[in-house]
């Protein structure tokens, strides 16, 4: 999600704000307050399966969303800040979320 956050900040608020955010982000990672999870080839393959499954019916789907879904499933996360959480109820239900604070079981995506 770092890629979309930096891109959005740069586009909306400018380089100064994006670079300031990046500096703070990197300091928090270095201090151990945040964990930055790399997307390796296994995670990328899982994310691509998500993308293939969801893209036909999800016009605003990003590949970053799909990498988030892959991590949610792998790490069995109970909550996430990924944008799908605030999506309309129908969209959340289609993806498997029963409440905004819950994540989907990814059993519908081939392992």
C-alpha positions in Angstrom: 0.0 0.0 0.0 3.0 2.3 0.3 3.1 2.7 -3.5 -0.5 4.0 -3.7 -0.1 6.1 -0.6 3.0 7.9 -1.9 1.5 8.3 -5.4 -1.7 9.7 -4.0 0.0 12.1 -1.6 2.3 13.3 -4.4 -0.6 13.8 -6.8 -2.9 15.6 -4.3 -0.6 17.4 -1.9 2.8 17.6 -3.7 6.3 16.4 -3.3 7.0 18.1 0.0 4.1 16.2 1.7 4.9 12.9 0.0 8.5 13.1 1.0 7.7 14.1 4.5 5.3 11.1 4.8 8.0 8.8 3.4 10.6 10.1 5.9 8.2 9.5 8.8 7.3 6.1 7.4 10.9 4.9 7.1 11.7 6.1 10.6 8.8 4.1 12.0 9.9 1.0 10.1 13.5 1.5 11.3 12.3 1.9 14.9 10.1 -1.2 14.7 6.8 0.6 15.0 5.7 -0.6 11.5 6.5 -3.7 9.6 7.0 -3.4 5.8 6.2 -6.7 4.2 7.8 -7.4 0.8 5.9 -8.8 -2.1 8.0 -11.7 -3.2 7.3 -14.1 -6.1 5.0 -16.3 -4.0 2.9 -13.4 -2.7 2.8 -11.9 -6.2 1.4 -15.1 -7.6 -1.3 -15.1 -4.9 -2.1 -11.5 -5.7 -2.4 -12.3 -9.4 -4.9 -15.0 -8.6 -6.9 -12.5 -6.6 -6.7 -10.0 -9.5 -7.8 -12.6 -12.1 -10.8 -13.5 -9.8 -11.9 -10.0 -9.0 -11.0 -7.9 -12.0 -14.0 -8.8 -14.2 -16.5 -7.5 -11.6 -14.4 -4.8 -9.8 -13.8 -1.8 -12.0 -11.6 0.1 -9.4 -9.5 -2.8 -8.4 -5.8 -2.2 -8.1 -3.0 -4.7 -8.0 -2.1 -3.2 -4.7 -5.5 -4.2 -3.4 -4.8 -7.8 -4.5 -1.4 -7.8 -2.8 -3.2 -6.7 0.4 -5.7 -9.5 0.0 -2.9 -12.0 -0.4 -1.2 -10.8 2.8 -4.5 -10.7 4.7 -5.0 -14.4 3.9 -1.5 -15.5 4.5 -1.2 -13.7 7.8 -4.8 -14.4 8.8 -5.3 -10.8 9.7 -8.5 -9.9 11.7 -8.5 -6.2 10.6 -7.1 -4.2 7.8 -6.9 -0.6 6.6 -7.1 -1.5 3.0 -9.7 0.6 1.1 -12.1 -2.2 0.5 -13.1 -2.0 4.2 -14.9 1.2 3.4 -16.5 0.0 0.2 -20.3 -0.3 -0.1 -21.9 -3.2 1.8 -22.7 -5.1 -1.4 -19.1 -4.9 -2.5 -17.8 -6.1 0.9 -20.2 -9.0 0.8 -19.2 -10.0 -2.7 -15.6 -10.1 -1.5 -16.4 -12.1 1.6 -16.4 -9.4 4.3 -19.4 -9.6 6.6 -18.6 -6.3 8.5 -16.2 -3.4 7.7 -13.8 -4.5 10.5 -13.5 -8.1 9.3 -11.5 -9.6 6.5 -12.4 -12.2 4.0 -11.6 -15.8 4.0 -9.7 -16.3 0.8 -11.0 -19.8 0.2 -12.5 -18.7 -3.1 -9.1 -18.0 -4.5 -7.1 -21.1 -5.6 -4.1 -21.7 -3.4 
